[in-house]
Amino acid sequence: SSGINAEYGYMDLDKNQTEKIFWTDLEIVCKEQIRLVNARMKVDQNPRNSINAAVNGDVANIFKGKTSSQLEDMHKGIQEKLKKQGPIDVSYWENVATQAHVAISRTRLQERHQQITKKKDYVARSKAT
């Protein structure tokens, strides 16, 4: 059960699929931020962990500037790569898949924010004329 659903019941209140996706995306992004804070604390305690942080930064850069649909296509490709079970670094690609999932959620939230902002701007301009 998701934390937001269990703790606050927002997902149960929203029957609209778009709203459920919003709450799921918000939860994914929040959990990732918590994971990143915990990872930074580990780096502070053990500098050897900074190598993993550097790789994560490189992977995050791959996702920058992509739309949610482009990221979803990338995520599907990563999942297919993992299913083939060829000679790959499974833990690396699982990490990439997780980061792609988070990037999708983060991007969808940003896209939604842009839509809402555009709608508010349109309404404000309509009232002004």
Buried (B, 14 or more C-beta within 10 A) or exposed (E): EBEBBEEEEBBEEBEEEEEBBBBBBBBBBEBBEEEEEEBEEEBEEEEEBBEEEEEBEEBBEBBEEBEBEBBBEBBEEBBEBBEEEEEEEEEEBEBBBBBBBBBBBBBBBBEBEEEEEEEEEEEEEEEEE
